[in-house]
Amino acid sequence: MALKFQFNKTEMQRLEKDLKIRRRALPTLKAKETALRLEVKKAKEELRTARSVYEQHYERMMEFHLLWEEFPEQIFTVRDVSLQFKKIAGVKIPFLTDVDFSISAESFFTTPSWIATGIQILKEAARLDIEIEVARERLVILEYARKKTTQKVNLYEKVQIPAYQGAITSIKRFLEDKENIAKAAQKITKKKLELAGAQ
């Protein structure tokens, strides 16, 4: 996208104002980009940790795989997932705060005694799985925000600021040339008048 401008002082002042805004915003954008890079790295580590904890929990669950075959299906479901949103470097990201489960009203007198423990184990597995999904969503949001911020930094640094500087320089040269031509024309007119007056 080429910068369009007119060759006059008003336009030059407008371009200088826009250039000043971009120069002032650039350090803030760079700081935001750095902060987002660190948050992306942190979010990747959190996701890796959440997956590792889930895998360990799953391996412990599978030690009793024969008992899980007797476990009644649909004995509990996830009723609600509570998220808290925090702003990090100007970006709203989700954090898991609570998972609410609904347990069916089957008689615990007729079910084996280990079912209650099994429910707690499965609730923890479900909570860990939801934590992985929230961590993945957090990572996606942060990576997108970092990518957009990097694009804006590059746009300002490599495209717009040099374009504004070039436009301002062009306008200054044009106005200087126009002024020099006007002065030269005045001198020529003055000499012609002097020569005409001498005759």
CORKA-V836503 format. One record per residue. N is the residue number from 1. RES is the residue in one small letter. SS is DSSP state (alpha for helix, beta for strand, coil for the rest). Layout:
BEGIN
n=[N/N]
res=[RES/RES]
ss=[SS/SS]
END
This chain:
BEGIN
n=[1/2/3/4/5/6/7/8/9/10/11/12/13/14/15/16/17/18/19/20/21/22/23/24/25/26/27/28/29/30/31/32/33/34/35/36/37/38/39/40/41/42/43/44/45/46/47/48/49/50/51/52/53/54/55/56/57/58/59/60/61/62/63/64/65/66/67/68/69/70/71/72/73/74/75/76/77/78/79/80/81/82/83/84/85/86/87/88/89/90/91/92/93/94/95/96/97/98/99/100/101/102/103/104/105/106/107/108/109/110/111/112/113/114/115/116/117/118/119/120/121/122/123/124/125/126/127/128/129/130/131/132/133/134/135/136/137/138/139/140/141/142/143/144/145/146/147/148/149/150/151/152/153/154/155/156/157/158/159/160/161/162/163/164/165/166/167/168/169/170/171/172/173/174/175/176/177/178/179/180/181/182/183/184/185/186/187/188/189/190/191/192/193/194/195/196/197/198/199]
res=[m/a/l/k/f/q/f/n/k/t/e/m/q/r/l/e/k/d/l/k/i/r/r/r/a/l/p/t/l/k/a/k/e/t/a/l/r/l/e/v/k/k/a/k/e/e/l/r/t/a/r/s/v/y/e/q/h/y/e/r/m/m/e/f/h/l/l/w/e/e/f/p/e/q/i/f/t/v/r/d/v/s/l/q/f/k/k/i/a/g/v/k/i/p/f/l/t/d/v/d/f/s/i/s/a/e/s/f/f/t/t/p/s/w/i/a/t/g/i/q/i/l/k/e/a/a/r/l/d/i/e/i/e/v/a/r/e/r/l/v/i/l/e/y/a/r/k/k/t/t/q/k/v/n/l/y/e/k/v/q/i/p/a/y/q/g/a/i/t/s/i/k/r/f/l/e/d/k/e/n/i/a/k/a/a/q/k/i/t/k/k/k/l/e/l/a/g/a/q]
ss=[coil/coil/coil/coil/coil/coil/coil/coil/alpha/alpha/alpha/alpha/alpha/alpha/alpha/alpha/alpha/alpha/alpha/alpha/alpha/alpha/alpha/alpha/alpha/alpha/alpha/alpha/alpha/alpha/alpha/alpha/alpha/alpha/alpha/alpha/alpha/alpha/alpha/alpha/alpha/alpha/alpha/alpha/alpha/alpha/alpha/alpha/alpha/alpha/alpha/alpha/alpha/alpha/alpha/alpha/alpha/alpha/alpha/alpha/alpha/alpha/coil/coil/alpha/alpha/alpha/alpha/alpha/alpha/coil/coil/coil/coil/coil/beta/beta/beta/beta/beta/beta/beta/beta/beta/beta/beta/beta/beta/coil/coil/beta/beta/beta/beta/beta/beta/beta/beta/beta/beta/beta/beta/beta/coil/coil/coil/coil/coil/coil/coil/coil/coil/coil/alpha/alpha/alpha/alpha/alpha/alpha/alpha/alpha/alpha/alpha/alpha/alpha/alpha/alpha/alpha/alpha/alpha/alpha/alpha/alpha/alpha/alpha/alpha/alpha/alpha/alpha/alpha/alpha/alpha/alpha/alpha/alpha/alpha/alpha/alpha/alpha/alpha/alpha/alpha/alpha/alpha/alpha/alpha/alpha/alpha/alpha/alpha/alpha/alpha/alpha/alpha/alpha/alpha/alpha/alpha/alpha/alpha/alpha/alpha/alpha/alpha/alpha/alpha/alpha/alpha/alpha/alpha/alpha/alpha/alpha/alpha/alpha/alpha/alpha/alpha/alpha/alpha/alpha/alpha/alpha/alpha/alpha/alpha/alpha/alpha/coil]
END
